[in-house]
Amino acid sequence: MLHSGKEPAVLVVEAGNTTTTFAVFLDGLVADTVTISTDSLFAPDQLPELLHPFGDAYPGMRDAVLCSVVPGVSAAVVGQLAQLLPGTVMQVSSRLNLPFLLQYDSPESFGADRIALCAAGRQLFPGKAVIALDIGTAITFDVLDGSGSYLGGFIMPGLDLMARSLHERTAQLPLVAIAPPEELLGRSTAACIRNGIFWGCVSQIDGLTARIMRTLLDQGQVAPAVIATGGNAPSVAPLLQVETLLVEHAVARGAHYLYQLNR
């Protein structure tokens, strides 16, 4: 089925450490998505085969936006996108025109995913302080004040990284898949690991969010909005004590917003 809209479709590629999502934006909204393993991007002809149905469904699509935290993927994907699409390929970086003031010791080291997530937070809540959470392979916090100045953040290991670390750095602890437990306390080694990591993550995010909110309030800011995205956000965010807006494809949405600001 062919799609048409007021504006041409735009392809946003969000390449994370574990998965890569291809999202087609049409008239500012996510119209189509495909998610694959990031490792599979290095397979021959993977990208042309993946994008062929998009090209058929959205014949007006010309431009692409790449938001990647994997340097090897960036180099490979940009070249292929340039060959497959007739327009331009924009890469998310601190060199773009940003909707917030990035105050960071080394702006070039500020991850593209974090830039896009901050942009999404600014688009969703203009004029309001925002705490943006990405709960994925790593867990990141990024904080904007009401004027759009970047205040700082945190980076921590995500649920799966914590589980892998326990397994690899101990002699007897098994590798456990982390999922929301039915009970607070575990009654087996696997359950103790699962419950400890999961509820520890929830408590960490709750505690750090509360500290950030107190700091912002002490500075005269209004109560910030809290947004969350990432692979583990759907299981963690609903259990947080602070009201948290779960935003699907928030990084891709922020990357598309940056495209709109910079095209």
WOMOBEL-V68160 format. One line per field, one symbol per residue. ss: DSSP state (2 for helix, 1 for strand, 0 for the rest). phi: phi as a letter, one per 30 degrees, with the letter a starting at -180 (. if undefined). A space follows every 50 residues. Layout:
# WOMOBEL-V68160
ss=???
phi=???
This chain:
# WOMOBEL-V68160
ss=00000000011111100011111111001111111112222200022222 22222220000001111100222222222222220000111000000000 10000022200222222222222200000111111001111111000011 11111110222222222200000000000000000000222222222222 22222222222222222200000011111000222222200000110002 2222222222220
phi=.dcbadbddbccccccdcbbccbccbhicdcabbbbddeddddeiddedd dedddddbdddbcbbcbbcceddedddeddddddcdcccccdaddddcdb cdcbebedcdedddedddddddddbdibdbcccccbeccbcbbcdddjdd ckabbbddedddddddddcbdbdddcdcbeddbdccbbdddddedddddd dedddedddddddddddddiddeddccbbjecddccedcddddbddcdhd dddddddddddcd
